[in-house]
Amino acid sequence: MRPQGDGTLVQQSWQLLRLDPVLGATRADLDALRRYMEDSVETTMVSLAQWIAADHRPAESTGAAGTGPRGRTEP
């Protein structure tokens, strides 16, 4: 992820380490899976961008000193 213009560029790279039968048996199967994953990543990033644009932020802690957002202990 890196800034680009008014937004953020997200890049993803793949390295095939082994062929798992669950992923498909042919190059065409792998290409179809890659397209599916690309669409999935794009859908996720668009949803995240819309959520951020709506100014949603994690709730600040109202708990005791030494706790952070959602009550997690700060180091």
JOHUHU-V159778 format. One line per field, one symbol per residue. phi: phi as a letter, one per 30 degrees, with the letter a starting at -180 (. if undefined). burial: + if it has 16 or more other C-alpha atoms within 10 Angstrom, else -. Layout:
phi: ???
burial: ???
//
This chain:
phi: .adahdbbcccbbbbdcacceddkcbdddddddddddeddddddddddddddddidbedddcddejcceiidddd
burial: -------------------------------------------------------------------+-------
//
